[in-house]
């Protein structure tokens, strides 16, 4: 049994390929936190969104109440104007101005809360996209390893059959 140089090179090449597959560590270009950590962050953001939405509903109810009060004050203002009671007109107008100021502040608060919900929802969407990309990358890596394994098995089988 004479071992040919070609057989030795082929055997060494197969062993090298097998060792590369076994010990190769797949590195990602960007460091991505573990999927579990990202999912925990998503759950936390969802909890924050739920709390903020409850506050938005509360603010909206207050705004509706203030709007109703303003409408009642406007009706009262019309009545006072017809009575030509200057002091009372000024009092009602001041009250309307105060209610409008409060309403504006509540509306500003509602806008800020809704903006924070939008930011958190964007973060959740981006996190889901990250998880999806990591999973797709893992699937590609596993398919590539499987295909290389099949190729090596075929080569080894072919060599075995030829001998």
Secondary structure, DSSP 8 states (H G I E B T S, - for coil): ----HHHHHHHHHHHHHHHHHHH-----SS----HHHHHHHHHHHHHHHHHHHHHHHHHHHHHHHHHHHHHHHHHHHHHHHHHT-HHHHHHHHHHHHHHHHHHHHHHHHHHHHHHHHHHHHHHHHHHHHHHHHHHHHHHHHHHHHHHHHHHHHHHHHHHHHH-
